[in-house]
Amino acid sequence: MKLNPVLRELIHGKDAWLAACAATLVGKLQIIELAPVLEKADTGVTPVLKEAVEYARGRLAERRR
């Protein structure tokens, strides 16, 4: 099983906590292929998800440099 489809599904899923965990993992592992998924994430759901997505976007930006 590939990790990217699972993370994509979790980020867009209904459980905000799992979405935040998945977004954080994307950032920690710097999975650049999932950057578009983070851009489409509904960060208005909870502050935890918003913070996780911002963290992940920052980590991905570091990798792009």
PyMOL commands that set and color helices and strands:
alter all, ss='L'
color gray80, all
select helices_A, chain A and resi 3-11+16-29+32-40+47-64
alter helices_A, ss='H'
color red, helices_A
deselect
rebuild
show_as cartoon
